[in-house]
Amino acid sequence: MGAARDIALIGFGAIGQALAADLGRDPAYRLAVLTHDAAQLPSTLRALPDVEALIAARPALVVEAAGQSAVAHYGPLLLNAGISLVIASTGALADDDLLQRLTGAAQASGARLIVPAGAIGGLDYLAAVAGMEGATVRYISRKPPAAWSAELAALGHAPDRLASAVVLFEGSAAEAARRYPRNLNAGLAVALAAGQARLSVQVIADPAVGGNTHEIEVESPAGTATLRFANLPSPDNPKTSAVTALSLAQAVRRHFASLVI
């Protein structure tokens, strides 16, 4: 590797495969995947057997799409090695110690820890008003019952017969990310942009929504804003929005772009 647009992926599940398909259409990118099972990869992708091989390959950028444990295990090693990292599993940053290790490693090496917008937008607005006294932000996650089958069953509900919305959680973004590590990454991204202290989170299983819906309500001395994103779920994982892989691909392109919007 070593060319300007060599990209390595960690994880080759639904998100990793969609991301590889997207970037693979552009010959400017050469893709490799950290995997212990090279047989699962298309012949167009290079397999990297371990993190040592990944670091030795010196990709221009690494994209994590393998879960919060992958952020904790690989993130510090890559950033310490001076390799910038885009993370899909933003919820991992609810761990303050891990966040400090990651940002400390990035600062020391000059690498960048990149948090993409993921399933939502408007993070630039949230960050702009976050420092204002009195600013408050509320994030509401609504997903179809199929995304919460286990959680609903634990509460005594039949997911396929749910007649009305059920509030599963209300509280802080960090606690939401800890409870639901696979599907509250968007809430943690909002918290990073807006500030943990300003944010409240509500998680709802709602039979009235057809896709993964994210609502953000902002009040500040600069004004008010209401943002709503109704995303179709990934066909391979109903807990993940299909737009998530598109957001990761855009984060990769922004990393190399001359004009950044």
N, C-alpha and C positions, 0 to 999 in steps of 0.2 A: 504494500500500500504506500502511502506517503504523498499521493497527489492531493491537490487542494480540496477535492470534494469526495474523498473516501469517507464513507459513513459506516459505523458499526452499530448493529442493533443488539440489545439484550432482551431476549424474549421473542418467540415466534408463534404466539397465539393469535387470536382474532385481530388484535390491534397491530401486532408486528407484521402479520401477513398483509393486512390492508396497507400499512405504511410502505412495505417493500414493493407492493404492486404499484403504488402511486409513484414513488421515487424511481422505481425501475423503468418507468416510461421515459425518463430523461437520461440520455447517455452521459450527461455531465457527472452523474453520481455512480460510484462503484460501491456495492453493498457487501458487507460481511455480517455474519451472525454468530454471537457467542452461544454455542450449543454443545451439549454432550451427545447429541444424536444427529450426526451429519446427514443421516439417511432421510430425515424429514425435510431437508432443504431442496429447493429447485437447483438445478445444475448451474444456474446463473449466479448463485450466491456462494460466497466463500465461507466455509465453516471455520470458526475459531474455537478450539477445544477448551480453553480456560482463560482466565483473566490475564495471566502472564502473556499469553499469545496475543490477546487483544491489545495490551499496552505496548508490546513489541511491534505491533503493526502500525502504531502511531496514526490512527485515523484522525481526520480533521475534526470529527464530532462523533459522539456516542449518543444514542437514543435508547433510554430504558423503557421497556414495555412489558415488564415481567413481575410487577407487584412490589409492594412496599419493602419486603425483605431484600429484594435485589438492590433497591436504593441504598439501604443500610450496608449491604455486603460489598457492593462494587463502587458505590459513589465516592467514598473517601480515597480509595485506591486510585481511581481514575483522575480525580481532581488533584491529588497530590502529585500525580505524574504529569500534570499540566495539560490534561485532555478535557476539553469542555464537554458538558453533559446536559442533555435535555431529559427531563423526567416526566413520564406519564403518570406515575403513581405519586401525585402531589401530596396525598394524605400522609405519606411517610414523614413529611416535614412538621406534622403535629408533635413529633418528638423533639423537644427543644434541644436536647443534647446532640441529637443527630444533625439538626439544622445548624448548630454552631460548629460541629466538626466539618460539615460540608462547606459552609461559607468560609471557615478558617482555612481549609485546604485550598479553596479556590483563590482566596486572597493571597495566600503564600506563593502559589505557583503561577498566578496570572490567568488561570483557566476561568471559565464562566459556568455557573450553575443556572440553567435556564428553565423557568417554569412557563409552559405554554398556557394559552387560554383554555384549551381543552374543549369541554362541552358548552362553554359560555363565551360571552364577550363583555365589553365594557370595563375591563380591568384598568384601562388607562384612566377612565373617569373616576373609578373608585380610588386609585392611587393619588389622583390630583386633589381630591377633597379630603383624603384621609387625615391630613395634618390639621384640619380646621377644628377648632373647639366646638363641641356640641354635635359633631357629625355622627350619625347612627346608620347602621346598615342591617337589613334583615334579608336572609337568604332562605328560600323555601324550595325544597326538592320534592317534586311530585313524579312518581313513577307508577306504571301499571302494576297490578298485583303480582303478575308473573315475575317481576324483578325482586319481589319480597316474599316469595313462597315460604321459605323456611321461617322467616320472622313472623309472618302472619299465622302460620300453623302453630308456632310456639305460643301465640296469644289466643289460640282457640278459634281462629278464623279459617274458613275454607277459601283459599285464594281465588278459585274459579267461580265462587258464588258470592263474592264480596259485593254488597249492595251500595255501600257508601264509603267515603274516604275514612281512613284510619290513620291517626297521627301516631307514628312509631317513635318519634324522638323530638324533644325540644330542649335546646341548651346551647353549649359552646361548639364552635367549629372543631376544636381539637378533640373534644369528647366524641363528636359525631364521626370524625375520621377514625378514631380508635375503635368505635363500635362497628363501623361499617367500612373496613379498609378497602373493599373492592369497588365501592360505588359512591363514596363521598369525596372524591378528589376535587370536584368542582367547588365544594364548600370551603375546602382548605385553600384553594387558589384565591377565592374571594377574601378569605381571612388574611392571606399574605398581602393582598393589595390594599385592603381597607384597614387592617389592624385588628388583632384578635379582640381587643377590649371593646371595639365598636360594633362587633358583629354578633347577632343571634341567629340560630339555625333551627329550622323545622323540617322534619322528614316525614313525608306523607305517602302512603300507598293509596292510590286513587283510581277506581275503575272508570272514571269519567275521562281520563287522559289516554290518548292513543300512543304516546311516546314519552320519552324522558323529558320532563319539563322543569326548567329552572327559572325561578322568579327572584329578582333582586330589587329591594326597595331602599332608596337612599334619601335621607334628609340631612341637610347641612346648611350653614349660612350662605352657601353659594346657590342653593336652590334644591329642588327635589328631582328625583329620577326614578322611573319604574322600568325595569328591563325584564323581558320574558323571552325565553328560548324554549321552543318545543321541538325536541330532537327525536328523530326516529332511532329506535334501538339498533344496535349491531345485530345482523341476522344470526351471528354465531354466539352472541353473549348479550342477553336482554338487559343486563345490568350496566352495559356500556353503550354510550351513544355512538352512532355511526360517524358523527362529525369529529370524534376524538382523534382518529387516525389522520383525518384531514388537517386538524390543528397541528399535530406533530409534524406533518410534512411541511406545513407553512412555517413552523418554527425553524426547521432545517433550512428552508429557502431564505428566510430572513437573516439567518446567521451569515450567509454568504452574499447577501444583496448589497448593491451599491446605494440603492434608494430604499429606505426602511419606512414603512407606513404603519 
